[in-house]
Amino acid sequence: MPSAINATVAQQTAAGSVPSPATSTTTEGAGGGTGGIYSAIISRNQPIIRVNEKTYEELHKKCLEKNILYEDPDFPPNESSLFYSQKIPIKFEWKRPREICENPRFIIGGANRTDICQGELGDCWFLAAIACLTLNKKLLCRVIPHDQSFIQNYAGIFHFQFWRYGDWVDVVIDDCLPTYNNQLVFTKSSQRNEFWSALLEKAYAKLHGSYEALKGGNTTEAMEDFTGGVTEFYEIRDAPKDIYKIMKHAIDRGSLMASSIDDHLGFSYGSAPRSDIGELIARMVKNLENAQMTHPTVDYQGTDERPAWTIVPMQYETRMSCGLVKGHAYSVTAVEETMFKGEKIRLVRLRNPWGQVEWNGPWSDK
């Protein structure tokens, strides 16, 4: 079931109004100038954005003047920010990146889809949207404001912007992250000392009230929050005959696109029945402890190397023999045609937010 966020239809509208969908639009690509398809998204509601940014700037300045690290009173480092439906049977330790590793960095070598590895939370729908977002640098800079760093003017405060109900909302957070055995519990980067993806997830969790609130959802929701655009949804079984052409055209225009396989259980992608949360946490702790035992003496600080911890999927996320996973969300990163033995082959490239467990059929890496 591919779904695409069509950034071209995110045109300038009156405050609070909904843009009308467009089926065919000719416009500039992501590298276009000020009149390109993203100009409306980037310039929308500037007065609101300026007020929000001023709040962040004032807090940042105050922390620097007092030589203190920011502590978020609205999303504190305690259980209330983690779960809402039940108490957790273990205690996570909230740490700032400087307490987790040496030489922490916000972004290393540019944000890209390989920086996103799903942790022990069923928010693959959100992470698939982030992976799509990294393919469009202008939209990425809209969500992740520049000039944030663990080096220059560091004060333990960061901010991210999301489109919600007709406005761009600037979400300010501190950089305390939940850990267990000094490992990030939720989203992490493939590089141990890179933290933009973990902090972005925290800001989105704050927007929803807690990390647990992200345990299930639809990728289209996150895409809309990242762009202010309008989504189009297709069921493959009922898709138009030219669905491949539609997907190709959308990708070429810089639209964000994701896909999933229906599990027929009625849950949102990445969600779980409430009774499964305790079991998930128990398996998560065992998984992290096993990883710590497997690599007890290896020091990855200050390096680009990191062991690939085993991801424990939810029970309802069923891996099929082809390597794809039912009930799981994927980002669509490319749609291409190629010639093979005299025939035109149509290919769609997906990325699993887990960072592993891949398609193993024809044209796979194996």
C-alpha positions in Angstrom: 0.0 0.0 0.0 2.1 2.9 -1.2 1.3 6.3 0.1 2.8 9.6 -1.0 3.0 13.1 0.3 2.6 15.4 -2.7 4.6 18.5 -1.8 3.5 20.2 -5.0 0.0 20.6 -3.6 1.1 22.3 -0.4 0.4 25.7 -1.9 -0.1 29.0 0.0 -3.5 29.0 1.7 -5.4 31.1 4.1 -4.6 30.4 7.8 -6.3 27.2 8.9 -7.6 26.3 5.5 -6.9 23.0 3.7 -5.1 23.0 0.3 -6.9 21.4 -2.6 -5.3 18.3 -4.0 -3.8 18.4 -7.5 -3.4 15.4 -9.7 -0.8 16.8 -12.1 1.4 19.8 -11.6 4.5 21.0 -13.4 7.0 22.6 -11.1 10.7 22.9 -10.2 12.5 20.1 -8.4 14.1 20.2 -5.0 17.0 22.1 -6.3 14.8 24.9 -7.7 15.0 28.5 -6.9 12.7 30.7 -4.7 9.8 30.0 -7.0 10.0 26.2 -6.7 7.5 23.8 -5.3 8.7 24.2 -1.7 8.6 28.0 -1.6 5.0 28.0 -0.2 5.9 25.4 2.5 9.0 27.2 3.6 7.5 30.7 3.7 4.1 29.8 5.2 3.1 31.4 8.5 6.3 33.3 9.0 4.9 35.5 11.8 4.1 32.3 13.8 7.4 30.8 13.1 9.3 33.9 14.1 7.5 34.0 17.5 8.3 30.4 18.1 11.9 30.8 17.1 12.2 33.8 19.4 11.1 31.7 22.3 13.8 29.2 21.5 16.4 31.9 21.0 15.4 33.5 24.3 15.7 30.2 26.2 19.0 29.4 24.5 20.4 32.9 25.3 19.3 32.7 28.9 21.0 29.3 29.4 24.2 30.6 27.9 24.2 33.7 30.1 23.6 31.6 33.3 26.0 28.9 32.1 23.4 26.2 32.7 22.0 23.3 30.6 18.3 23.6 29.6 15.8 21.4 31.4 12.4 21.1 29.8 9.7 21.6 32.4 7.0 20.4 29.9 8.6 17.1 29.0 10.7 16.1 32.0 13.1 13.2 32.1 10.8 10.9 34.0 8.1 8.2 33.5 5.4 10.6 32.5 7.3 11.4 29.3 7.7 7.7 28.5 4.4 5.8 28.9 0.9 6.7 29.7 -1.0 3.4 29.9 0.9 1.6 32.6 4.0 1.8 34.7 7.1 0.3 33.3 8.8 -2.5 35.3 12.3 -1.2 34.8 14.0 2.1 35.3 15.5 3.9 32.4 18.3 6.4 33.0 18.0 9.7 31.2 21.3 11.0 29.9 22.6 13.8 27.8 24.7 12.8 24.7 27.9 14.0 26.4 27.2 11.4 29.2 26.6 8.7 26.6 29.7 9.0 24.5 32.7 11.2 23.8 32.6 13.8 21.1 28.8 13.8 20.4 27.6 15.4 17.2 24.2 16.6 16.1 24.7 15.7 12.4 27.7 13.9 10.9 28.3 14.4 7.2 24.8 15.4 6.5 21.5 13.8 7.6 20.6 10.7 5.5 18.4 7.7 5.8 21.2 5.5 7.2 21.2 7.6 10.3 17.8 6.2 11.3 17.7 2.9 13.2 14.5 1.9 15.0 14.8 1.2 18.7 12.4 -0.6 20.9 9.3 1.4 20.1 6.7 0.7 17.4 7.1 3.9 15.5 8.3 2.5 12.2 5.6 4.7 10.5 7.3 7.8 11.9 10.9 6.7 11.0 9.9 5.7 7.5 8.7 9.3 7.0 12.0 10.6 8.4 14.0 8.5 5.9 11.9 10.0 3.1 12.5 13.5 4.5 16.3 13.1 4.3 16.0 12.7 0.5 14.7 16.3 0.3 17.1 18.7 1.8 14.9 21.8 1.6 12.1 20.1 3.5 14.6 18.6 5.9 15.9 22.1 6.8 12.3 23.2 7.4 11.9 20.5 10.1 15.4 20.6 11.5 16.6 24.2 11.9 20.2 24.8 11.2 22.9 26.1 13.6 22.2 23.4 16.3 25.3 21.8 17.8 27.0 20.1 20.7 30.1 22.3 20.2 29.4 25.9 19.5 27.0 27.6 22.0 25.9 24.3 23.4 23.3 24.7 26.2 21.4 21.4 26.1 18.5 22.9 24.1 17.3 21.9 20.6 14.2 22.6 18.6 12.3 21.1 15.6 9.3 22.3 13.6 6.2 20.4 12.6 3.1 21.4 10.7 0.0 20.9 12.9 -3.6 22.0 12.2 -2.6 24.9 9.9 0.4 26.2 11.7 4.1 25.5 12.0 4.8 24.6 15.6 8.3 25.0 17.0 8.9 22.2 19.6 11.7 23.0 22.1 13.3 20.1 24.0 16.3 19.4 26.2 18.7 16.7 25.1 18.1 14.2 27.9 17.4 10.8 26.3 16.2 7.5 27.8 19.0 4.9 28.1 19.5 1.4 29.4 23.0 0.2 30.1 24.3 3.4 28.5 22.5 2.5 25.2 19.7 4.6 23.7 16.4 2.8 24.1 14.6 4.3 21.2 15.7 5.7 17.8 19.4 5.9 17.3 21.9 6.6 14.5 24.1 4.1 12.8 26.9 6.2 14.3 27.0 6.1 18.1 27.9 9.8 18.5 25.3 11.2 16.2 22.0 12.3 17.8 19.8 14.3 15.4 17.4 11.4 14.8 17.0 10.6 18.5 16.3 14.2 19.3 13.9 14.6 16.4 12.0 11.6 17.7 11.9 13.1 21.2 10.5 16.4 19.9 7.8 14.4 18.0 7.0 12.4 21.2 6.7 15.7 23.1 4.2 16.9 20.5 2.1 13.7 21.1 2.5 13.7 24.9 4.8 10.7 25.4 7.0 8.2 23.6 4.3 5.5 24.0 1.9 7.7 22.0 4.1 7.0 19.0 3.8 3.2 19.2 1.3 3.1 16.3 0.3 5.4 13.5 0.3 6.0 9.7 3.3 7.3 7.7 1.0 9.8 6.0 0.4 11.5 9.3 4.1 12.1 9.8 4.6 13.2 6.2 1.9 15.8 6.6 3.5 17.0 9.8 6.8 17.4 8.1 5.5 19.3 5.0 2.1 20.8 5.4 1.3 18.9 2.2 -1.6 16.6 1.2 -1.3 12.8 1.1 -2.6 10.4 -1.5 -3.2 6.8 -0.5 -3.4 3.7 -2.8 -4.3 0.1 -2.1 -2.3 -2.0 -4.5 -5.1 -4.4 -5.0 -7.3 -1.5 -6.2 -4.7 0.7 -7.6 -5.0 2.4 -11.1 -3.3 0.6 -13.9 -0.7 3.4 -14.2 0.3 3.2 -10.5 4.0 2.8 -11.4 3.8 5.9 -13.6 2.1 7.8 -10.7 4.8 6.7 -8.3 7.7 7.6 -10.7 6.2 11.0 -11.3 5.8 11.7 -7.6 9.3 10.7 -6.8 10.7 12.8 -9.6 8.8 15.8 -8.3 10.4 15.4 -4.9 7.3 13.9 -3.2 7.7 11.8 -0.1 6.5 8.2 -0.4 6.1 5.2 1.9 4.7 1.7 1.7 3.5 -1.1 3.9 2.0 -4.5 3.9 -1.4 -4.9 5.5 -1.4 -7.4 8.4 -5.2 -7.6 8.5 -5.1 -7.2 12.3 -6.6 -3.8 12.4 -3.7 -2.1 14.1 -1.9 1.0 12.9 1.6 0.4 11.6 3.9 -0.2 14.6 1.0 -0.3 17.1 0.3 -3.0 19.6 -2.5 -4.0 22.0 -2.0 -2.5 25.4 -1.4 -5.9 27.0 1.7 -6.3 24.8 3.6 -3.3 26.2 4.9 -5.1 29.3 6.1 -8.0 27.3 7.7 -5.7 24.8 9.7 -4.0 27.6 10.7 -7.3 29.1 12.1 -8.5 25.7 13.7 -5.1 25.1 15.6 -5.2 28.4 16.7 -8.8 27.7 17.8 -7.7 24.2 19.9 -4.8 25.5 21.4 -6.9 28.3 22.4 -9.6 25.8 24.0 -7.0 23.5 25.9 -5.6 26.4 27.2 -9.1 27.3 28.1 -9.8 23.7 30.2 -6.6 23.5 31.2 -5.9 27.1 34.7 -4.5 26.6 34.5 -2.8 23.2 34.8 0.9 23.2 33.1 2.5 20.3 33.4 6.1 21.5 35.0 8.5 19.1 34.7 6.0 16.2 32.3 5.4 13.4 32.0 1.7 14.3 29.0 0.3 16.2 27.7 -3.2 16.8 24.4 -4.0 15.1 22.2 -4.7 18.1 19.5 -7.1 17.3 16.1 -5.5 16.8 13.2 -7.4 18.4 10.1 -6.8 16.4 6.6 -6.7 17.9 4.7 -10.0 17.7 2.2 -8.7 15.1 5.0 -7.6 12.8 5.4 -10.9 10.8 8.5 -11.5 8.7 7.6 -13.3 5.5 9.9 -15.7 3.6 10.8 -12.9 1.1 12.3 -10.8 3.9 9.5 -8.2 3.9 7.5 -7.7 7.1 3.8 -7.5 7.5 2.4 -4.7 9.6 5.6 -2.7 9.1 6.2 0.7 7.3 8.9 1.2 4.7 10.1 4.4 3.0 10.2 4.4 -0.8 13.7 5.8 -1.7 13.7 5.2 -5.5 11.5 4.2 -8.4 13.5 3.2 -11.5 13.3 1.3 -14.8 16.1 -0.8 -16.3 16.7 -3.1 -19.2 17.5 -6.8 -18.4 17.8 -9.5 -21.0 15.9 -7.3 -23.5 13.0 -6.6 -21.2 12.1 -3.4 -19.3 12.2 -4.1 -15.5 10.4 -1.8 -13.1 12.0 -1.6 -9.7 11.0 0.0 -6.4 13.6 0.5 -3.7 12.4 0.3 0.0 14.2 1.0 3.2 13.4 -0.8 6.5 13.6 1.6 9.5 15.1 -1.3 11.5 18.3 -0.8 9.5 18.3 -4.6 8.8 16.0 -7.4 7.6 15.7 -6.8 3.9 14.0 -8.2 0.8 15.9 -11.3 -0.3 14.2 -12.0 -3.6 15.3 -11.0 -7.2 17.5 -7.8 -7.4 18.2 -7.9 -3.7 21.7 -7.5 -2.2 22.0 -11.3 -1.8 
